[in-house]
Amino acid sequence: MSFRLNECTDASVMQSLRKHCDGLSFDRNTVLSELNLDSLDLIESLFELENCNGKTLSNAELASLVTVEDLVNVFCSSTTRS
């Protein structure tokens, strides 16, 4: 039996990004470049998410990230438990 932890992943993505956004308001439709994250902040967020979700993003997955929704989806699609 498998189930997805979408709410947990959604919350963890949003929480990780908020740590580095200095109070900027955003939602799942926000384009990542609009978050005004410098490269170190973005890498720290991705590293934290990879560690929390037990997944390392491929270069293709990283290249496909445009919105916060894309980031949520890349982790939700791989977060399954048996």
mmCIF file of the N, C-alpha and C atoms, coordinates in Angstrom:
data_MODEL
# 
_entry.id   MODEL 
# 
loop_
_atom_site.group_PDB 
_atom_site.id 
_atom_site.type_symbol 
_atom_site.label_atom_id 
_atom_site.label_alt_id 
_atom_site.label_comp_id 
_atom_site.label_asym_id 
_atom_site.label_entity_id 
_atom_site.label_seq_id 
_atom_site.pdbx_PDB_ins_code 
_atom_site.Cartn_x 
_atom_site.Cartn_y 
_atom_site.Cartn_z 
_atom_site.occupancy 
_atom_site.B_iso_or_equiv 
_atom_site.pdbx_formal_charge 
_atom_site.auth_seq_id 
_atom_site.auth_comp_id 
_atom_site.auth_asym_id 
_atom_site.auth_atom_id 
_atom_site.pdbx_PDB_model_num 
ATOM 1   N N  . MET A 1 1  ? 0.848  -1.185 0.000   1.00 0.00 ? 1  MET A N  1 
ATOM 2   C CA . MET A 1 1  ? 0.000  0.000  0.000   1.00 0.00 ? 1  MET A CA 1 
ATOM 3   C C  . MET A 1 1  ? 0.885  1.236  0.000   1.00 0.00 ? 1  MET A C  1 
ATOM 4   N N  . SER A 1 2  ? 0.612  2.174  -0.897  1.00 0.00 ? 2  SER A N  1 
ATOM 5   C CA . SER A 1 2  ? 1.381  3.417  -0.982  1.00 0.00 ? 2  SER A CA 1 
ATOM 6   C C  . SER A 1 2  ? 0.484  4.602  -0.705  1.00 0.00 ? 2  SER A C  1 
ATOM 7   N N  . PHE A 1 3  ? 1.082  5.647  -0.154  1.00 0.00 ? 3  PHE A N  1 
ATOM 8   C CA . PHE A 1 3  ? 0.345  6.895  0.007   1.00 0.00 ? 3  PHE A CA 1 
ATOM 9   C C  . PHE A 1 3  ? 1.323  8.043  -0.128  1.00 0.00 ? 3  PHE A C  1 
ATOM 10  N N  . ARG A 1 4  ? 0.825  9.161  -0.537  1.00 0.00 ? 4  ARG A N  1 
ATOM 11  C CA . ARG A 1 4  ? 1.657  10.342 -0.723  1.00 0.00 ? 4  ARG A CA 1 
ATOM 12  C C  . ARG A 1 4  ? 1.553  11.252 0.498   1.00 0.00 ? 4  ARG A C  1 
ATOM 13  N N  . LEU A 1 5  ? 2.628  11.890 0.795   1.00 0.00 ? 5  LEU A N  1 
ATOM 14  C CA . LEU A 1 5  ? 2.670  12.819 1.919   1.00 0.00 ? 5  LEU A CA 1 
ATOM 15  C C  . LEU A 1 5  ? 2.635  14.249 1.397   1.00 0.00 ? 5  LEU A C  1 
ATOM 16  N N  . ASN A 1 6  ? 1.685  14.561 0.508   1.00 0.00 ? 6  ASN A N  1 
ATOM 17  C CA . ASN A 1 6  ? 1.632  15.853 -0.162  1.00 0.00 ? 6  ASN A CA 1 
ATOM 18  C C  . ASN A 1 6  ? 1.549  17.032 0.797   1.00 0.00 ? 6  ASN A C  1 
ATOM 19  N N  . GLU A 1 7  ? 0.703  16.945 1.804   1.00 0.00 ? 7  GLU A N  1 
ATOM 20  C CA . GLU A 1 7  ? 0.576  18.068 2.729   1.00 0.00 ? 7  GLU A CA 1 
ATOM 21  C C  . GLU A 1 7  ? 1.872  18.319 3.465   1.00 0.00 ? 7  GLU A C  1 
ATOM 22  N N  . CYS A 1 8  ? 2.505  17.274 3.902   1.00 0.00 ? 8  CYS A N  1 
ATOM 23  C CA . CYS A 1 8  ? 3.769  17.401 4.615   1.00 0.00 ? 8  CYS A CA 1 
ATOM 24  C C  . CYS A 1 8  ? 4.834  18.008 3.700   1.00 0.00 ? 8  CYS A C  1 
ATOM 25  N N  . THR A 1 9  ? 4.902  17.536 2.468   1.00 0.00 ? 9  THR A N  1 
ATOM 26  C CA . THR A 1 9  ? 5.887  18.050 1.536   1.00 0.00 ? 9  THR A CA 1 
ATOM 27  C C  . THR A 1 9  ? 5.588  19.497 1.174   1.00 0.00 ? 9  THR A C  1 
ATOM 28  N N  . ASP A 1 10 ? 4.341  19.812 0.924   1.00 0.00 ? 10 ASP A N  1 
ATOM 29  C CA . ASP A 1 10 ? 3.938  21.177 0.619   1.00 0.00 ? 10 ASP A CA 1 
ATOM 30  C C  . ASP A 1 10 ? 4.369  22.091 1.765   1.00 0.00 ? 10 ASP A C  1 
ATOM 31  N N  . ALA A 1 11 ? 4.054  21.707 2.968   1.00 0.00 ? 11 ALA A N  1 
ATOM 32  C CA . ALA A 1 11 ? 4.409  22.517 4.136   1.00 0.00 ? 11 ALA A CA 1 
ATOM 33  C C  . ALA A 1 11 ? 5.917  22.651 4.289   1.00 0.00 ? 11 ALA A C  1 
ATOM 34  N N  . SER A 1 12 ? 6.654  21.572 4.042   1.00 0.00 ? 12 SER A N  1 
ATOM 35  C CA . SER A 1 12 ? 8.109  21.636 4.210   1.00 0.00 ? 12 SER A CA 1 
ATOM 36  C C  . SER A 1 12 ? 8.751  22.516 3.149   1.00 0.00 ? 12 SER A C  1 
ATOM 37  N N  . VAL A 1 13 ? 8.234  22.487 1.915   1.00 0.00 ? 13 VAL A N  1 
ATOM 38  C CA . VAL A 1 13 ? 8.757  23.352 0.858   1.00 0.00 ? 13 VAL A CA 1 
ATOM 39  C C  . VAL A 1 13 ? 8.494  24.815 1.215   1.00 0.00 ? 13 VAL A C  1 
ATOM 40  N N  . MET A 1 14 ? 7.269  25.121 1.589   1.00 0.00 ? 14 MET A N  1 
ATOM 41  C CA . MET A 1 14 ? 6.911  26.500 1.921   1.00 0.00 ? 14 MET A CA 1 
ATOM 42  C C  . MET A 1 14 ? 7.720  27.001 3.121   1.00 0.00 ? 14 MET A C  1 
ATOM 43  N N  . GLN A 1 15 ? 7.873  26.161 4.126   1.00 0.00 ? 15 GLN A N  1 
ATOM 44  C CA . GLN A 1 15 ? 8.621  26.552 5.325   1.00 0.00 ? 15 GLN A CA 1 
ATOM 45  C C  . GLN A 1 15 ? 10.093 26.798 4.985   1.00 0.00 ? 15 GLN A C  1 
ATOM 46  N N  . SER A 1 16 ? 10.670 25.926 4.195   1.00 0.00 ? 16 SER A N  1 
ATOM 47  C CA . SER A 1 16 ? 12.075 26.080 3.829   1.00 0.00 ? 16 SER A CA 1 
ATOM 48  C C  . SER A 1 16 ? 12.305 27.374 3.058   1.00 0.00 ? 16 SER A C  1 
ATOM 49  N N  . LEU A 1 17 ? 11.434 27.670 2.104   1.00 0.00 ? 17 LEU A N  1 
ATOM 50  C CA . LEU A 1 17 ? 11.587 28.899 1.330   1.00 0.00 ? 17 LEU A CA 1 
ATOM 51  C C  . LEU A 1 17 ? 11.370 30.134 2.190   1.00 0.00 ? 17 LEU A C  1 
ATOM 52  N N  . ARG A 1 18 ? 10.399 30.090 3.094   1.00 0.00 ? 18 ARG A N  1 
ATOM 53  C CA . ARG A 1 18 ? 10.107 31.259 3.945   1.00 0.00 ? 18 ARG A CA 1 
ATOM 54  C C  . ARG A 1 18 ? 11.298 31.645 4.815   1.00 0.00 ? 18 ARG A C  1 
ATOM 55  N N  . LYS A 1 19 ? 12.103 30.664 5.203   1.00 0.00 ? 19 LYS A N  1 
ATOM 56  C CA . LYS A 1 19 ? 13.287 30.954 6.025   1.00 0.00 ? 19 LYS A CA 1 
ATOM 57  C C  . LYS A 1 19 ? 14.231 31.923 5.331   1.00 0.00 ? 19 LYS A C  1 
ATOM 58  N N  . HIS A 1 20 ? 14.205 31.913 4.001   1.00 0.00 ? 20 HIS A N  1 
ATOM 59  C CA . HIS A 1 20 ? 15.175 32.699 3.236   1.00 0.00 ? 20 HIS A CA 1 
ATOM 60  C C  . HIS A 1 20 ? 14.556 33.872 2.495   1.00 0.00 ? 20 HIS A C  1 
ATOM 61  N N  . CYS A 1 21 ? 13.253 34.106 2.660   1.00 0.00 ? 21 CYS A N  1 
ATOM 62  C CA . CYS A 1 21 ? 12.561 35.136 1.874   1.00 0.00 ? 21 CYS A CA 1 
ATOM 63  C C  . CYS A 1 21 ? 12.315 36.427 2.619   1.00 0.00 ? 21 CYS A C  1 
ATOM 64  N N  . ASP A 1 22 ? 12.820 36.590 3.793   1.00 0.00 ? 22 ASP A N  1 
ATOM 65  C CA . ASP A 1 22 ? 12.702 37.842 4.546   1.00 0.00 ? 22 ASP A CA 1 
ATOM 66  C C  . ASP A 1 22 ? 11.288 38.416 4.563   1.00 0.00 ? 22 ASP A C  1 
ATOM 67  N N  . GLY A 1 23 ? 10.307 37.572 4.858   1.00 0.00 ? 23 GLY A N  1 
ATOM 68  C CA . GLY A 1 23 ? 8.936  38.032 5.009   1.00 0.00 ? 23 GLY A CA 1 
ATOM 69  C C  . GLY A 1 23 ? 8.175  38.268 3.718   1.00 0.00 ? 23 GLY A C  1 
ATOM 70  N N  . LEU A 1 24 ? 8.782  37.979 2.584   1.00 0.00 ? 24 LEU A N  1 
ATOM 71  C CA . LEU A 1 24 ? 8.104  38.143 1.300   1.00 0.00 ? 24 LEU A CA 1 
ATOM 72  C C  . LEU A 1 24 ? 6.916  37.199 1.215   1.00 0.00 ? 24 LEU A C  1 
ATOM 73  N N  . SER A 1 25 ? 5.790  37.715 0.775   1.00 0.00 ? 25 SER A N  1 
ATOM 74  C CA . SER A 1 25 ? 4.592  36.902 0.636   1.00 0.00 ? 25 SER A CA 1 
ATOM 75  C C  . SER A 1 25 ? 4.626  36.176 -0.713  1.00 0.00 ? 25 SER A C  1 
ATOM 76  N N  . PHE A 1 26 ? 4.339  34.878 -0.701  1.00 0.00 ? 26 PHE A N  1 
ATOM 77  C CA . PHE A 1 26 ? 4.309  34.102 -1.926  1.00 0.00 ? 26 PHE A CA 1 
ATOM 78  C C  . PHE A 1 26 ? 3.372  32.918 -1.762  1.00 0.00 ? 26 PHE A C  1 
ATOM 79  N N  . ASP A 1 27 ? 3.010  32.315 -2.884  1.00 0.00 ? 27 ASP A N  1 
ATOM 80  C CA . ASP A 1 27 ? 2.188  31.114 -2.865  1.00 0.00 ? 27 ASP A CA 1 
ATOM 81  C C  . ASP A 1 27 ? 2.761  30.118 -3.869  1.00 0.00 ? 27 ASP A C  1 
ATOM 82  N N  . ARG A 1 28 ? 2.003  29.055 -4.124  1.00 0.00 ? 28 ARG A N  1 
ATOM 83  C CA . ARG A 1 28 ? 2.505  28.002 -5.005  1.00 0.00 ? 28 ARG A CA 1 
ATOM 84  C C  . ARG A 1 28 ? 2.661  28.460 -6.447  1.00 0.00 ? 28 ARG A C  1 
ATOM 85  N N  . ASN A 1 29 ? 1.985  29.529 -6.863  1.00 0.00 ? 29 ASN A N  1 
ATOM 86  C CA . ASN A 1 29 ? 2.073  30.022 -8.235  1.00 0.00 ? 29 ASN A CA 1 
ATOM 87  C C  . ASN A 1 29 ? 3.219  31.002 -8.449  1.00 0.00 ? 29 ASN A C  1 
ATOM 88  N N  . THR A 1 30 ? 3.909  31.368 -7.396  1.00 0.00 ? 30 THR A N  1 
ATOM 89  C CA . THR A 1 30 ? 4.996  32.332 -7.490  1.00 0.00 ? 30 THR A CA 1 
ATOM 90  C C  . THR A 1 30 ? 6.168  31.740 -8.267  1.00 0.00 ? 30 THR A C  1 
ATOM 91  N N  . VAL A 1 31 ? 6.703  32.531 -9.175  1.00 0.00 ? 31 VAL A N  1 
ATOM 92  C CA . VAL A 1 31 ? 7.899  32.137 -9.919  1.00 0.00 ? 31 VAL A CA 1 
ATOM 93  C C  . VAL A 1 31 ? 9.085  32.227 -8.962  1.00 0.00 ? 31 VAL A C  1 
ATOM 94  N N  . LEU A 1 32 ? 9.928  31.211 -8.968  1.00 0.00 ? 32 LEU A N  1 
ATOM 95  C CA . LEU A 1 32 ? 11.046 31.157 -8.015  1.00 0.00 ? 32 LEU A CA 1 
ATOM 96  C C  . LEU A 1 32 ? 11.947 32.397 -8.104  1.00 0.00 ? 32 LEU A C  1 
ATOM 97  N N  . SER A 1 33 ? 12.162 32.910 -9.312  1.00 0.00 ? 33 SER A N  1 
ATOM 98  C CA . SER A 1 33 ? 13.019 34.094 -9.464  1.00 0.00 ? 33 SER A CA 1 
ATOM 99  C C  . SER A 1 33 ? 12.420 35.336 -8.786  1.00 0.00 ? 33 SER A C  1 
ATOM 100 N N  . GLU A 1 34 ? 11.101 35.344 -8.561  1.00 0.00 ? 34 GLU A N  1 
ATOM 101 C CA . GLU A 1 34 ? 10.449 36.464 -7.887  1.00 0.00 ? 34 GLU A CA 1 
ATOM 102 C C  . GLU A 1 34 ? 10.672 36.446 -6.379  1.00 0.00 ? 34 GLU A C  1 
ATOM 103 N N  . LEU A 1 35 ? 11.232 35.366 -5.860  1.00 0.00 ? 35 LEU A N  1 
ATOM 104 C CA . LEU A 1 35 ? 11.489 35.272 -4.420  1.00 0.00 ? 35 LEU A CA 1 
ATOM 105 C C  . LEU A 1 35 ? 12.727 36.048 -3.995  1.00 0.00 ? 35 LEU A C  1 
ATOM 106 N N  . ASN A 1 36 ? 13.483 36.544 -4.966  1.00 0.00 ? 36 ASN A N  1 
ATOM 107 C CA . ASN A 1 36 ? 14.700 37.313 -4.707  1.00 0.00 ? 36 ASN A CA 1 
ATOM 108 C C  . ASN A 1 36 ? 15.690 36.562 -3.817  1.00 0.00 ? 36 ASN A C  1 
ATOM 109 N N  . LEU A 1 37 ? 15.762 35.253 -4.016  1.00 0.00 ? 37 LEU A N  1 
ATOM 110 C CA . LEU A 1 37 ? 16.736 34.449 -3.287  1.00 0.00 ? 37 LEU A CA 1 
ATOM 111 C C  . LEU A 1 37 ? 18.077 34.535 -3.991  1.00 0.00 ? 37 LEU A C  1 
ATOM 112 N N  . ASP A 1 38 ? 19.136 34.728 -3.220  1.00 0.00 ? 38 ASP A N  1 
ATOM 113 C CA . ASP A 1 38 ? 20.443 34.629 -3.868  1.00 0.00 ? 38 ASP A CA 1 
ATOM 114 C C  . ASP A 1 38 ? 20.769 33.150 -4.045  1.00 0.00 ? 38 ASP A C  1 
ATOM 115 N N  . SER A 1 39 ? 21.812 32.851 -4.778  1.00 0.00 ? 39 SER A N  1 
ATOM 116 C CA . SER A 1 39 ? 22.110 31.455 -5.108  1.00 0.00 ? 39 SER A CA 1 
ATOM 117 C C  . SER A 1 39 ? 22.359 30.613 -3.863  1.00 0.00 ? 39 SER A C  1 
ATOM 118 N N  . LEU A 1 40 ? 22.990 31.175 -2.848  1.00 0.00 ? 40 LEU A N  1 
ATOM 119 C CA . LEU A 1 40 ? 23.255 30.421 -1.624  1.00 0.00 ? 40 LEU A CA 1 
ATOM 120 C C  . LEU A 1 40 ? 21.956 30.089 -0.896  1.00 0.00 ? 40 LEU A C  1 
ATOM 121 N N  . ASP A 1 41 ? 21.038 31.039 -0.810  1.00 0.00 ? 41 ASP A N  1 
ATOM 122 C CA . ASP A 1 41 ? 19.746 30.786 -0.163  1.00 0.00 ? 41 ASP A CA 1 
ATOM 123 C C  . ASP A 1 41 ? 18.982 29.687 -0.878  1.00 0.00 ? 41 ASP A C  1 
ATOM 124 N N  . LEU A 1 42 ? 18.976 29.725 -2.204  1.00 0.00 ? 42 LEU A N  1 
ATOM 125 C CA . LEU A 1 42 ? 18.274 28.708 -2.975  1.00 0.00 ? 42 LEU A CA 1 
ATOM 126 C C  . LEU A 1 42 ? 18.907 27.339 -2.771  1.00 0.00 ? 42 LEU A C  1 
ATOM 127 N N  . ILE A 1 43 ? 20.225 27.274 -2.812  1.00 0.00 ? 43 ILE A N  1 
ATOM 128 C CA . ILE A 1 43 ? 20.924 26.000 -2.611  1.00 0.00 ? 43 ILE A CA 1 
ATOM 129 C C  . ILE A 1 43 ? 20.675 25.466 -1.208  1.00 0.00 ? 43 ILE A C  1 
ATOM 130 N N  . GLU A 1 44 ? 20.692 26.328 -0.198  1.00 0.00 ? 44 GLU A N  1 
ATOM 131 C CA . GLU A 1 44 ? 20.416 25.896 1.174   1.00 0.00 ? 44 GLU A CA 1 
ATOM 132 C C  . GLU A 1 44 ? 19.005 25.328 1.294   1.00 0.00 ? 44 GLU A C  1 
ATOM 133 N N  . SER A 1 45 ? 18.035 25.988 0.673   1.00 0.00 ? 45 SER A N  1 
ATOM 134 C CA . SER A 1 45 ? 16.657 25.495 0.700   1.00 0.00 ? 45 SER A CA 1 
ATOM 135 C C  . SER A 1 45 ? 16.553 24.133 0.014   1.00 0.00 ? 45 SER A C  1 
ATOM 136 N N  . LEU A 1 46 ? 17.158 24.008 -1.160  1.00 0.00 ? 46 LEU A N  1 
ATOM 137 C CA . LEU A 1 46 ? 17.110 22.738 -1.889  1.00 0.00 ? 46 LEU A CA 1 
ATOM 138 C C  . LEU A 1 46 ? 17.804 21.628 -1.108  1.00 0.00 ? 46 LEU A C  1 
ATOM 139 N N  . PHE A 1 47 ? 18.950 21.932 -0.512  1.00 0.00 ? 47 PHE A N  1 
ATOM 140 C CA . PHE A 1 47 ? 19.688 20.935 0.270   1.00 0.00 ? 47 PHE A CA 1 
ATOM 141 C C  . PHE A 1 47 ? 18.850 20.464 1.459   1.00 0.00 ? 47 PHE A C  1 
ATOM 142 N N  . GLU A 1 48 ? 18.212 21.404 2.146   1.00 0.00 ? 48 GLU A N  1 
ATOM 143 C CA . GLU A 1 48 ? 17.353 21.064 3.285   1.00 0.00 ? 48 GLU A CA 1 
ATOM 144 C C  . GLU A 1 48 ? 16.196 20.171 2.830   1.00 0.00 ? 48 GLU A C  1 
ATOM 145 N N  . LEU A 1 49 ? 15.576 20.518 1.722   1.00 0.00 ? 49 LEU A N  1 
ATOM 146 C CA . LEU A 1 49 ? 14.454 19.731 1.206   1.00 0.00 ? 49 LEU A CA 1 
ATOM 147 C C  . LEU A 1 49 ? 14.898 18.343 0.757   1.00 0.00 ? 49 LEU A C  1 
ATOM 148 N N  . GLU A 1 50 ? 16.054 18.268 0.127   1.00 0.00 ? 50 GLU A N  1 
ATOM 149 C CA . GLU A 1 50 ? 16.571 16.961 -0.283  1.00 0.00 ? 50 GLU A CA 1 
ATOM 150 C C  . GLU A 1 50 ? 16.814 16.081 0.938   1.00 0.00 ? 50 GLU A C  1 
ATOM 151 N N  . ASN A 1 51 ? 17.395 16.653 1.970   1.00 0.00 ? 51 ASN A N  1 
ATOM 152 C CA . ASN A 1 51 ? 17.652 15.881 3.189   1.00 0.00 ? 51 ASN A CA 1 
ATOM 153 C C  . ASN A 1 51 ? 16.363 15.447 3.876   1.00 0.00 ? 51 ASN A C  1 
ATOM 154 N N  . CYS A 1 52 ? 15.396 16.337 3.977   1.00 0.00 ? 52 CYS A N  1 
ATOM 155 C CA . CYS A 1 52 ? 14.130 16.017 4.636   1.00 0.00 ? 52 CYS A CA 1 
ATOM 156 C C  . CYS A 1 52 ? 13.338 14.959 3.882   1.00 0.00 ? 52 CYS A C  1 
ATOM 157 N N  . ASN A 1 53 ? 13.438 14.970 2.556   1.00 0.00 ? 53 ASN A N  1 
ATOM 158 C CA . ASN A 1 53 ? 12.636 14.075 1.734   1.00 0.00 ? 53 ASN A CA 1 
ATOM 159 C C  . ASN A 1 53 ? 13.400 12.857 1.237   1.00 0.00 ? 53 ASN A C  1 
ATOM 160 N N  . GLY A 1 54 ? 14.685 12.768 1.554   1.00 0.00 ? 54 GLY A N  1 
ATOM 161 C CA . GLY A 1 54 ? 15.469 11.614 1.137   1.00 0.00 ? 54 GLY A CA 1 
ATOM 162 C C  . GLY A 1 54 ? 15.596 11.491 -0.372  1.00 0.00 ? 54 GLY A C  1 
ATOM 163 N N  . LYS A 1 55 ? 15.665 12.619 -1.065  1.00 0.00 ? 55 LYS A N  1 
ATOM 164 C CA . LYS A 1 55 ? 15.762 12.611 -2.525  1.00 0.00 ? 55 LYS A CA 1 
ATOM 165 C C  . LYS A 1 55 ? 16.768 13.664 -2.972  1.00 0.00 ? 55 LYS A C  1 
ATOM 166 N N  . THR A 1 56 ? 17.624 13.269 -3.899  1.00 0.00 ? 56 THR A N  1 
ATOM 167 C CA . THR A 1 56 ? 18.535 14.208 -4.529  1.00 0.00 ? 56 THR A CA 1 
ATOM 168 C C  . THR A 1 56 ? 17.980 14.531 -5.901  1.00 0.00 ? 56 THR A C  1 
ATOM 169 N N  . LEU A 1 57 ? 17.819 15.803 -6.185  1.00 0.00 ? 57 LEU A N  1 
ATOM 170 C CA . LEU A 1 57 ? 17.267 16.216 -7.470  1.00 0.00 ? 57 LEU A CA 1 
ATOM 171 C C  . LEU A 1 57 ? 18.301 16.036 -8.574  1.00 0.00 ? 57 LEU A C  1 
ATOM 172 N N  . SER A 1 58 ? 17.844 15.556 -9.717  1.00 0.00 ? 58 SER A N  1 
ATOM 173 C CA . SER A 1 58 ? 18.710 15.413 -10.882 1.00 0.00 ? 58 SER A CA 1 
ATOM 174 C C  . SER A 1 58 ? 18.878 16.781 -11.539 1.00 0.00 ? 58 SER A C  1 
ATOM 175 N N  . ASN A 1 59 ? 19.855 16.886 -12.437 1.00 0.00 ? 59 ASN A N  1 
ATOM 176 C CA . ASN A 1 59 ? 20.049 18.133 -13.165 1.00 0.00 ? 59 ASN A CA 1 
ATOM 177 C C  . ASN A 1 59 ? 18.806 18.491 -13.972 1.00 0.00 ? 59 ASN A C  1 
ATOM 178 N N  . ALA A 1 60 ? 18.149 17.494 -14.552 1.00 0.00 ? 60 ALA A N  1 
ATOM 179 C CA . ALA A 1 60 ? 16.930 17.742 -15.327 1.00 0.00 ? 60 ALA A CA 1 
ATOM 180 C C  . ALA A 1 60 ? 15.817 18.280 -14.429 1.00 0.00 ? 60 ALA A C  1 
ATOM 181 N N  . GLU A 1 61 ? 15.681 17.719 -13.228 1.00 0.00 ? 61 GLU A N  1 
ATOM 182 C CA . GLU A 1 61 ? 14.658 18.217 -12.286 1.00 0.00 ? 61 GLU A CA 1 
ATOM 183 C C  . GLU A 1 61 ? 14.969 19.649 -11.865 1.00 0.00 ? 61 GLU A C  1 
ATOM 184 N N  . LEU A 1 62 ? 16.227 19.928 -11.576 1.00 0.00 ? 62 LEU A N  1 
ATOM 185 C CA . LEU A 1 62 ? 16.612 21.290 -11.196 1.00 0.00 ? 62 LEU A CA 1 
ATOM 186 C C  . LEU A 1 62 ? 16.315 22.274 -12.323 1.00 0.00 ? 62 LEU A C  1 
ATOM 187 N N  . ALA A 1 63 ? 16.610 21.890 -13.553 1.00 0.00 ? 63 ALA A N  1 
ATOM 188 C CA . ALA A 1 63 ? 16.389 22.757 -14.705 1.00 0.00 ? 63 ALA A CA 1 
ATOM 189 C C  . ALA A 1 63 ? 14.903 23.007 -14.955 1.00 0.00 ? 63 ALA A C  1 
ATOM 190 N N  . SER A 1 64 ? 14.048 22.090 -14.508 1.00 0.00 ? 64 SER A N  1 
ATOM 191 C CA . SER A 1 64 ? 12.614 22.224 -14.759 1.00 0.00 ? 64 SER A CA 1 
ATOM 192 C C  . SER A 1 64 ? 11.899 23.099 -13.732 1.00 0.00 ? 64 SER A C  1 
ATOM 193 N N  . LEU A 1 65 ? 12.579 23.513 -12.687 1.00 0.00 ? 65 LEU A N  1 
ATOM 194 C CA . LEU A 1 65 ? 11.952 24.293 -11.620 1.00 0.00 ? 65 LEU A CA 1 
ATOM 195 C C  . LEU A 1 65 ? 11.750 25.743 -12.051 1.00 0.00 ? 65 LEU A C  1 
ATOM 196 N N  . VAL A 1 66 ? 10.493 26.161 -12.108 1.00 0.00 ? 66 VAL A N  1 
ATOM 197 C CA . VAL A 1 66 ? 10.162 27.541 -12.461 1.00 0.00 ? 66 VAL A CA 1 
ATOM 198 C C  . VAL A 1 66 ? 9.361  28.193 -11.340 1.00 0.00 ? 66 VAL A C  1 
ATOM 199 N N  . THR A 1 67 ? 8.389  27.482 -10.805 1.00 0.00 ? 67 THR A N  1 
ATOM 200 C CA . THR A 1 67 ? 7.513  28.032 -9.767  1.00 0.00 ? 67 THR A CA 1 
ATOM 201 C C  . THR A 1 67 ? 7.670  27.238 -8.465  1.00 0.00 ? 67 THR A C  1 
ATOM 202 N N  . VAL A 1 68 ? 7.106  27.795 -7.413  1.00 0.00 ? 68 VAL A N  1 
ATOM 203 C CA . VAL A 1 68 ? 7.068  27.080 -6.131  1.00 0.00 ? 68 VAL A CA 1 
ATOM 204 C C  . VAL A 1 68 ? 6.305  25.770 -6.317  1.00 0.00 ? 68 VAL A C  1 
ATOM 205 N N  . GLU A 1 69 ? 5.247  25.796 -7.120  1.00 0.00 ? 69 GLU A N  1 
ATOM 206 C CA . GLU A 1 69 ? 4.463  24.591 -7.420  1.00 0.00 ? 69 GLU A CA 1 
ATOM 207 C C  . GLU A 1 69 ? 5.349  23.494 -8.025  1.00 0.00 ? 69 GLU A C  1 
ATOM 208 N N  . ASP A 1 70 ? 6.251  23.873 -8.923  1.00 0.00 ? 70 ASP A N  1 
ATOM 209 C CA . ASP A 1 70 ? 7.172  22.895 -9.524  1.00 0.00 ? 70 ASP A CA 1 
ATOM 210 C C  . ASP A 1 70 ? 8.033  22.246 -8.448  1.00 0.00 ? 70 ASP A C  1 
ATOM 211 N N  . LEU A 1 71 ? 8.483  23.042 -7.506  1.00 0.00 ? 71 LEU A N  1 
ATOM 212 C CA . LEU A 1 71 ? 9.314  22.519 -6.422  1.00 0.00 ? 71 LEU A CA 1 
ATOM 213 C C  . LEU A 1 71 ? 8.524  21.564 -5.538  1.00 0.00 ? 71 LEU A C  1 
ATOM 214 N N  . VAL A 1 72 ? 7.298  21.936 -5.211  1.00 0.00 ? 72 VAL A N  1 
ATOM 215 C CA . VAL A 1 72 ? 6.431  21.049 -4.431  1.00 0.00 ? 72 VAL A CA 1 
ATOM 216 C C  . VAL A 1 72 ? 6.222  19.740 -5.190  1.00 0.00 ? 72 VAL A C  1 
ATOM 217 N N  . ASN A 1 73 ? 5.905  19.847 -6.469  1.00 0.00 ? 73 ASN A N  1 
ATOM 218 C CA . ASN A 1 73 ? 5.619  18.655 -7.267  1.00 0.00 ? 73 ASN A CA 1 
ATOM 219 C C  . ASN A 1 73 ? 6.802  17.718 -7.401  1.00 0.00 ? 73 ASN A C  1 
ATOM 220 N N  . VAL A 1 74 ? 7.995  18.257 -7.536  1.00 0.00 ? 74 VAL A N  1 
ATOM 221 C CA . VAL A 1 74 ? 9.163  17.396 -7.706  1.00 0.00 ? 74 VAL A CA 1 
ATOM 222 C C  . VAL A 1 74 ? 9.405  16.561 -6.444  1.00 0.00 ? 74 VAL A C  1 
ATOM 223 N N  . PHE A 1 75 ? 9.084  17.116 -5.291  1.00 0.00 ? 75 PHE A N  1 
ATOM 224 C CA . PHE A 1 75 ? 9.240  16.337 -4.067  1.00 0.00 ? 75 PHE A CA 1 
ATOM 225 C C  . PHE A 1 75 ? 8.021  15.472 -3.788  1.00 0.00 ? 75 PHE A C  1 
ATOM 226 N N  . CYS A 1 76 ? 6.833  15.932 -4.104  1.00 0.00 ? 76 CYS A N  1 
ATOM 227 C CA . CYS A 1 76 ? 5.623  15.130 -3.893  1.00 0.00 ? 76 CYS A CA 1 
ATOM 228 C C  . CYS A 1 76 ? 5.621  13.885 -4.763  1.00 0.00 ? 76 CYS A C  1 
ATOM 229 N N  . SER A 1 77 ? 6.117  14.006 -5.975  1.00 0.00 ? 77 SER A N  1 
ATOM 230 C CA . SER A 1 77 ? 6.096  12.870 -6.896  1.00 0.00 ? 77 SER A CA 1 
ATOM 231 C C  . SER A 1 77 ? 7.011  11.741 -6.440  1.00 0.00 ? 77 SER A C  1 
ATOM 232 N N  . SER A 1 78 ? 7.948  12.053 -5.573  1.00 0.00 ? 78 SER A N  1 
ATOM 233 C CA . SER A 1 78 ? 8.886  11.021 -5.140  1.00 0.00 ? 78 SER A CA 1 
ATOM 234 C C  . SER A 1 78 ? 8.675  10.605 -3.688  1.00 0.00 ? 78 SER A C  1 
ATOM 235 N N  . THR A 1 79 ? 7.781  11.269 -2.991  1.00 0.00 ? 79 THR A N  1 
ATOM 236 C CA . THR A 1 79 ? 7.587  10.999 -1.567  1.00 0.00 ? 79 THR A CA 1 
ATOM 237 C C  . THR A 1 79 ? 6.494  9.959  -1.387  1.00 0.00 ? 79 THR A C  1 
ATOM 238 N N  . THR A 1 80 ? 6.862  8.708  -1.492  1.00 0.00 ? 80 THR A N  1 
ATOM 239 C CA . THR A 1 80 ? 5.899  7.628  -1.275  1.00 0.00 ? 80 THR A CA 1 
ATOM 240 C C  . THR A 1 80 ? 6.442  6.687  -0.221  1.00 0.00 ? 80 THR A C  1 
ATOM 241 N N  . ARG A 1 81 ? 5.544  6.058  0.453   1.00 0.00 ? 81 ARG A N  1 
ATOM 242 C CA . ARG A 1 81 ? 5.910  5.078  1.471   1.00 0.00 ? 81 ARG A CA 1 
ATOM 243 C C  . ARG A 1 81 ? 5.138  3.804  1.200   1.00 0.00 ? 81 ARG A C  1 
ATOM 244 N N  . SER A 1 82 ? 5.735  2.685  1.498   1.00 0.00 ? 82 SER A N  1 
ATOM 245 C CA . SER A 1 82 ? 5.049  1.402  1.338   1.00 0.00 ? 82 SER A CA 1 
ATOM 246 C C  . SER A 1 82 ? 4.666  0.841  2.690   1.00 0.00 ? 82 SER A C  1 
# 
